[in-house]
Amino acid sequence: MTAVQEPAVGADREIGRERRRKEDARLITGRTRWTDNIVLPGMLHLAMVRSPFAHASIVSIDTSEAEEAPNVVAVLTGADLGEAQGACINAWAITEDQVTPPHLPMPSDRVAFAGEIVAVVVARSAAEARDAAELVDVEYDELPAALDLKEAAADTVLAHPDLGTNKSAFWKFDSAEAGTGGDVDEAIAAARTDGVVIEREYRQQRLIPAFMEPRSVVVDPTGEQHTIWSATQVPHILRFAIAATTGVPESKIRVIAPDVGGGFGGKLQQTPEEMIAFAVGRRLGKPVKYTETRSESLLAAHHGRDQWQKLTLSAEKDGTVTGFKVELLADLGAYVAIVGGGVPVLGAFMFNAIYKFPAYQFNCQTVLTNKTWTDAYRGAGRPEATYAVERMMSELAAELGMDPLELREKNWIKHEEFPFTTVAGLEYDTGNYEAATAKAKELFGYDELRAEQARRRESGDPVQLGIGVSTFTEMCGLAPSRVLGQLNYGAGGWEHASVRMLATGKVEVVTGASAHGQGHETAFSQIVADRLGVPFDDVEGLHGDTQIAHKGLDTYGSRSLVVGGEALVKAVDKVIEKARPIAAHLLEASVDDLEFADGRFSVRGTDSGVAITEIATAVFAAHDYPEGVEPSLDSEATYDPVNFNYPHGTHLCAMEVDTETGAVRMRKYACVDDIGTIINPLIVSGQVHGGLVQGIAQALWEEAVYDDAGTLVSGSFVDYLLPTAADTISFDVDHTSSPSITNTLGTKGVGEAGTIASTPAVINAVVDALRHLGVDDVRMPATPSRVYAAIQGASAGGATDGAAMPHFDPAEPGRSSTEGAGA
Amino acid sequence: MIPAAFDYVAPTSVEDAVAALAQHGDEAKIIAGGQSLLPVLRMRLNAPEMVIDLGRIDTLRGVRDDGDAIVIGAMTPHSVVGSDPLVAQHAGLVAAAVEHLADAQVRHRGTFGGALAHADPAGDLGAPARALGAEFAIAGSGGTRTVSADDFFVDLFETAIGEDEILTEVRIPKHTGWGSHYEKFVRVAHQWPIVAVAASVRMEGGTIAEARVGLTNMGSTPLRARQVEDALAGQPATPDGVRAAAELAADGTEPPSDLNGDAGYRRHLARVLTRRAVLAAAGADGA
């Protein structure tokens, strides 16, 4: 049983305090160094020549004209670089027989997606490199391209002809086989005769992470070590991957992720651009820099989502769910990326969500196509799962004429049932769905909005109101290493932290989690300040440099606080334990008589005591310390989580739908998330607000669209619609707290929660507004055109097609550009 | 996002600009506020050898009263047009369209003449210009000529401005006391309109005495919906009074199909938005 409680906040406690972020002054004013700001003596610049074709043989590459261009130092192809270019790795073969095409950073024989790199130009300036890139003459022999996901799954056209199939891996979980539940086919068959069966097919459109800072890499190959600065989420993983695929010893590689401007999973990758820069820098013995353009970023940085979801849910006539069967097709794009097919598998345990399905089956076929490769994007697998189940639960409620919240409550895990082992085999430690839902309903004004909805329906108002529900949960805090091992993942899920006690009483905290906007320095300082009893401002957070933070598994999957924070707690505790005998020695007391509180060791029953910072100074001098004890307080810890943790929340969304035009407008959004103990409410608000907008954007705006030739049509922000503040409303955000019992601080992840929860809430609201007109689905993104079509024909709207908006006129005087040379 | 190399001049008079244009011919491109040209250059969709910057010609900036019309200099930034009292008083439809044009940054850099000369049919200024019967002053080596709004827009990105000519100012007949509304349909705020309708009406009591209606993004040029204007004259400013006229809005149009919707959907939008724009212009949108 879980008690719902507000976190205790004392006046002098840092945990729970709305600290403004230490990072913000430098990030907002630009007084920091992003990768593209780095300039090294003699540095050369790279420009990439990219394929305009989705699938083609490379007949020839003529670099002669480009080589003659001003200040061009070299023009190199895949053949020139050979094995020195290494390879892009897939770290997670989800099945033993997974079909995985070799992925060279720069292929020399065949390109498999539009935007793939075929040559690199090296010049003394970025402008000269760009100019010369247009002079590289590549002759292609175009091949048929596998573009449509369903057609690709039928192997009608092969993305990689040598493989003989586009089907990469089939991954299945069946609760009957696993012993965690019943037989789903039996449950569905029973419901067909004496219950309710809901069958739907949903499309998770392709999305582009669209982080603010484009990817950038600088390689300095001089000296004993190769130093790589990269706008990456994963410096440690990148270092490993470069070493593993180039043969350069890991000890000779230093990777630095300086301040990084967002990632959302899009920088959880070992990129071809990084590998090419590394190879070129080594080959020429010169520092090199490559910074992508926004066009290149949209085209060739990995994409996300892109699934078809075939869903069958069975229930009894009273609304009690009996089974859920999930059949996915997941588009990998042209290659199996570093996590790749593992992304849908991360959702495999989440389709059952907070509900007590007695039987569950998950099937996923990953498919290769000739599109940009896909990988993690905020939520990675869990948004897809949450969308599916939350849409289906609302469909079931509509079918039965029940309130969607009442139907959910009938089926969810009651708070007194925690810890609860789900039909997918996970043990949810804590949660209280009743409390979060009650609070959210009040915040939202649920009953009033339902009444307004009824009035609008009755009066035939052209603007209808819909209310969408999403009672989500997620598994986050990737991840227990043993679980990853069982899933055949190529690495562990631990995190590392160290604490350095400086002579002046300041504290350096080193974490292996690599922040790119999350606010680690602030949140970790708060944790250390409380636990070690030192001022918040005296704690410095260090991260993102493999020479400083030598050990780590980086930042993704809402893991930094729940895994990295726990490693930090354990390191701090070691500092205190190392200080204890020294304190006893200095105080001439027995260790057993000491107590530690508020940064001081004191002798019980006396006013004799010493601060831990004073002990730090004493061990620095090392003039007086006990025999057999090392003169250092510095400590480190590696923490491997024992379980995931399971934040949850109730999200309620009201959407107005203009039935005359199909335009949708958000009216109100209220959410109550239970993320356990909150370290910094301000950072949490930022994560929730940003996450919500990102999820709402999937529902309403964003979609990567390709044409029939495999060209990315939504190749700029004119056509790939990102919302701004002008397009959103003020959200009502609140929390309940069921502290996690799997970590010391009681925290749960929050980095992805908003994104995971909001998408189905929005679509459920749009559909709810139109249900009485016969609409039971609107495909994402719910464009006005699609919504209007759904109202007219009561169909969900087909695929997005058509050209981009032609706002920039190329057909004006002047030279025309070399097609496909990039921009 | 690095443009190809180009030469650059910034003349300080219209005469010098016209001379530079005559000298460089079709190798030259004029830059006004740069909000359309710079993306084209940076994405390397175009690579002119010479860019002629009009930014230093002071006479091209500003709004003045010219009797029965107001005159807007071609290099006047949108933000200035949008806050100008003459524009608000006599050409409220222009002020309404500028208010939601792109975003604040574009409104401060982009220019009134530059946007019209770019002639993007999805641009926000063409429909009001056509609706209000604007006249365009175009300077060339032979002097200045005037072209009506009906003749100015020729095709997608094509206007009556010749290769050796420059748009200098736009003369807008005063519509003092008219009610105006620009009904813009977008998915996100900073987007080009999927469809927009510009409407001005002169009311006599509750009746529409005269109407002017322009359409954005309903064809290869901005359009004027004269059939709607004619049908509105004498109608009461009520939803029922306006509906039949608004139903004519899409007649004869050939709107584009793109990611945001097909031509049929745009025609539907034009009808709905015309009704709303006219009612709002008449101050009757709450009716």
Boltz contact constraints between the chains, C-beta under 6 A:
constraints:
  - contact:
      token1: [A, 127]
      token2: [B, 2]
      max_distance: 6.0
  - contact:
      token1: [A, 130]
      token2: [B, 2]
      max_distance: 6.0
  - contact:
      token1: [A, 293]
      token2: [B, 1]
      max_distance: 6.0
  - contact:
      token1: [A, 660]
      token2: [B, 272]
      max_distance: 6.0
  - contact:
      token1: [A, 661]
      token2: [B, 272]
      max_distance: 6.0
  - contact:
      token1: [A, 719]
      token2: [B, 259]
      max_distance: 6.0
  - contact:
      token1: [A, 721]
      token2: [B, 187]
      max_distance: 6.0
  - contact:
      token1: [A, 721]
      token2: [B, 188]
      max_distance: 6.0
  - contact:
      token1: [A, 723]
      token2: [B, 188]
      max_distance: 6.0
  - contact:
      token1: [A, 726]
      token2: [B, 189]
      max_distance: 6.0
  - contact:
      token1: [A, 727]
      token2: [B, 188]
      max_distance: 6.0
  - contact:
      token1: [A, 727]
      token2: [B, 189]
      max_distance: 6.0
  - contact:
      token1: [A, 785]
      token2: [B, 261]
      max_distance: 6.0
  - contact:
      token1: [A, 785]
      token2: [B, 265]
      max_distance: 6.0
  - contact:
      token1: [A, 800]
      token2: [B, 259]
      max_distance: 6.0
  - contact:
      token1: [A, 802]
      token2: [B, 257]
      max_distance: 6.0
  - contact:
      token1: [A, 802]
      token2: [B, 258]
      max_distance: 6.0
  - contact:
      token1: [A, 802]
      token2: [B, 259]
      max_distance: 6.0
  - contact:
      token1: [A, 803]
      token2: [B, 258]
      max_distance: 6.0
  - contact:
      token1: [A, 805]
      token2: [B, 258]
      max_distance: 6.0
  - contact:
      token1: [A, 807]
      token2: [B, 120]
      max_distance: 6.0
  - contact:
      token1: [A, 808]
      token2: [B, 39]
      max_distance: 6.0
  - contact:
      token1: [A, 808]
      token2: [B, 40]
      max_distance: 6.0
  - contact:
      token1: [A, 808]
      token2: [B, 45]
      max_distance: 6.0
  - contact:
      token1: [A, 809]
      token2: [B, 157]
      max_distance: 6.0
  - contact:
      token1: [A, 810]
      token2: [B, 45]
      max_distance: 6.0
  - contact:
      token1: [A, 810]
      token2: [B, 46]
      max_distance: 6.0
  - contact:
      token1: [A, 812]
      token2: [B, 46]
      max_distance: 6.0
  - contact:
      token1: [A, 813]
      token2: [B, 26]
      max_distance: 6.0
  - contact:
      token1: [A, 814]
      token2: [B, 46]
      max_distance: 6.0
  - contact:
      token1: [A, 814]
      token2: [B, 47]
      max_distance: 6.0
  - contact:
      token1: [A, 814]
      token2: [B, 48]
      max_distance: 6.0
  - contact:
      token1: [A, 815]
      token2: [B, 47]
      max_distance: 6.0
  - contact:
      token1: [A, 817]
      token2: [B, 44]
      max_distance: 6.0
  - contact:
      token1: [A, 823]
      token2: [B, 43]
      max_distance: 6.0
  - contact:
      token1: [A, 823]
      token2: [B, 44]
      max_distance: 6.0
